Amino acid sequence: MRHGHDYRKLGRTSSHRKALLKNLAIALIEHGKIETGIFKAKELQSYIERLVTVARVADFNTHRAVFALLQNKKATKKLITEIAPKYKDRNGGYTRIQRTRIRRGDASTLAVIEFV
């Protein structure tokens, strides 16, 4: 039983999972919308929503905190200056997940995750 387990392991080690979420978050920030597996999208949603909540403050410490998680200057700057200010008066729910299709190769359910 999975009582008290808060996240999906996605069949990866902790360092691989951390790198995966970081790269998916950077891609989402740069493109605004990405297509990935449904479970990756659900994990990414909680990861990116925490980042946006932190980024809404927009001061020097925020830049440090966001950069520590993303390790990408361009994505950090875009998140803090362009994306987060749109959600100043919104309490969560910055992203939307929509199921799109079933991948032909392995019959995995795919989904699009995008900013609202």
N, C-alpha and C positions, 0 to 999 in steps of 0.2 A: 504494500500500500504506500501511496505517496503523500501521506499526511504531512503537512508543514513544509513541503518543497515549493519554493517560490519561483523557480525558473526552469526552462527547458535546457538540457545539456546539448542537444542537437548533435549527438554522436561525436563530440570533439573534446579535446583536452581544454582545460581552463584558459590557457594562453591562446590556443587556436580560436576558441569561442570569443575571447576578448578582441582579437584581431579581426575576426569576421564581423562583429557588431560595429567596430570602429570603421571598417571599410564600407559597410552598408550605410552607415550614418553619413559618411563623407559623400558617398554617391547620391544619397537622398537630398542632402543640402545643396550639392552642385546642380542637380538636375530637377529637383522639385517633385519628381515622381519616379519610382523604379518598380520593376516586376521581379518578384522572387518567390520562393516557396512560402506557403501559408504560415508555417511555424516560425520561420526566420522573420517574416513580416511581423508576427505578433510579438516576438522578442524585441525586434528593432523598435516597435512602437513604444514600449515602456522605456527603452534606452534613450530614444530621441526626445520623448516628452519631458524627461528629467533634464536633458540638456537645454531645451527651450525655456523651461521654467527658470533655470539658473541664468540663462542669457538675457532674460527680460530686464534685469537690473542694469546692465550695460555700463560697468565701470572697469577699472584696471584689474581688480581681483577676479571679475567675471571672465575676462580674457584669459587669465592664467588658469582658472578652473576648467574652462571649456577646452583650452589648448592641451591641458594635461590629459584629457580623455580622447581628443581627436588627433592630436599630433599633426595638424595640417593648418598652416596659417591662413590660407585662402578660405577654407571652409569655416574656420573659426570667425574670421572677419565677416563673411557673408551671413553667418548665423546671427551674430550679435548686431550688425548694422542694418540688415535687410529683413530677415525672417522674424526674429523675436519681437521687434517693435509692433508688428501687425497683431500680436496676441497680448498686448499690454493689459487689456481689460477682460481677457478670457481666462478662466480657471481650468486649465487642462483641456484635453480633447483637441490637440493641435493637428493630429493626423487622422487619416481615414484609410481603412483597409477594405478593398473590394476583391472578391474572388473573381478570377478571370477565365482560366481554362485549365484543362488537365494536360500535362506535358506528355507528349507521345512516347518518349523513350522509356520512362519509368512510371507513368500514370500518377505522377505527383501533382497535387493541387497547387496551382500558382495563384498569386494575388498581386495586385498593385497597391502599393502604399504611397500616399501622397499627403502633402500639407493641405489642410482645409482652407 
